[in-house]
Amino acid sequence: MDKLKNKRIIVGVSGSIAAYKSPLLVRELIKAGAHVNVVMTPSAAKFVAPIALTSVSKNPVAMEMFDENLQNGGAWHVQLAHWADLMIIAPASATTLSKLAQGNCDTALACVATAMPRNIPLLIAPAMDFTMWDHPATQRNVEILKSYGAKIIMPESGELASGLVGPGRLPDIPVLIDNIIDCLDNKAKEKPVDAFASPKETLQDSIDKDKWNAEMELQKLKSQMNVKDSDKFLSSKKVVITAGPTRENIDGVRFIANYSSGKMGYALAKAARNAGAEVVLISGPVSINPPERVKTINVISAEDMYNVAVNEFIDSDIAIMSAAVADYTPAYPQAGKIKKSEQGEALVLELKPTKDILKELGERKKSNQIVVGFALESENELEYGRKKLEQKNCDMIVVNSANKPGSGFAGEDNTITILSKDQEVKYDRMSKDNCALKILEYIRNFGK
Ligand code: CTP
């Protein structure tokens, strides 16, 4: 949460029933040390009292462009927009999406959002009835806003105020906070834009488009299946997850590692936490932030990961081994630095096998425990995956295609097939977050 300390955040609130959650969002941001200014639409004031937002943000709330109290001799909306490190509109109604997509600035909220400098993150969390969300006009507006650089936080499926069930719910506050932190982090890592570079309508754009389509597909699926995200189906369950690479020391300054980013394991940890589980994430060295409200244990080597995993597994219900554990480690790591001058023509490293954590858990597993492994394969995927399922005594293996575009270790997406004793379910390429939801859904229906 330190990431939010002293960050300047504008919270936009528009007229959706979910507006009642906005004081909770503001309160969490303030608790984390952020400075918050709220801009709301007049319709939002029908759902949440401006005074509630003034109290929690400790700042006056802007609602009317020409409110005398806001006039400070300059363009207050532009000054406010240029003050911020990030703006989040949560909830964003269909009307507000439409106004922003069209550049229609007839509310204070639309004025501020449109005045945001283009390099400052604008996060938009739509929330509405699902027939409104599903409407082509709304979807087109979302596409337009994405093409302008806004980041959309997908609404979740569940029971809506109308009584209908489907996508449209504002995600819970921790999910909104995670998105804010991710956005601020990405912004901090961004390279400066080359103003003279030619516009890029390239691979990344088509990848983004694919991702969006996959997210939409998943939402449709969820609403067909009448799955409620609000169901905390893992509550009172302990889930142990391994993630990321391991590092095997060659000497005091060098190691053997791999390209695993840890994203898949971290996505699983967040999804399991959101489903109510007590999550223990055992992570090798990665450059992503530990998820909020997840016990994260950082380890370096395969040996460390083995020791922690075996111990945490004892009282757990589910173990998901998504780490890319080194299969071999130097047999004689040296304490200091290996000197070139002390070697002959070639340096020969002797490697010894590491302990297979997944296999160990598979052997120790009791009848009420579920063990899930991963298999990153480049050929004969299903055959090798099934072998691992048997040899490591797992309940499921998530086969991960190393060859599919955008999938694998460092990518944002994965193309997975879940194998269990008598089943094989293939999924199209989708974001790692959605793969995590699919894997948990599979575990939920596994019947143990
Ligand atoms: N795994 C593990 N401990 C190890 C090696 C692998 O727990 N020492 C786990 C991984 O986390 C993953 C699964 O085993 O869940 C499969 O890993 P993978 O590297 O694909 O398989 P290997 O058994 O190492 O076989 P190979 O590398 O030959 O495909």
Boltz pocket constraint, residues with backbone or C-beta under 6 A from the ligand:
constraints:
  - pocket:
      binder: B
      contacts: [[A, 242], [A, 302], [A, 321], [A, 322], [A, 323], [A, 324], [A, 325], [A, 326], [A, 327], [A, 354], [A, 355], [A, 356], [A, 357], [A, 358], [A, 359], [A, 372], [A, 373], [A, 374], [A, 375], [A, 376], [A, 377], [A, 388]]
      max_distance: 6.0
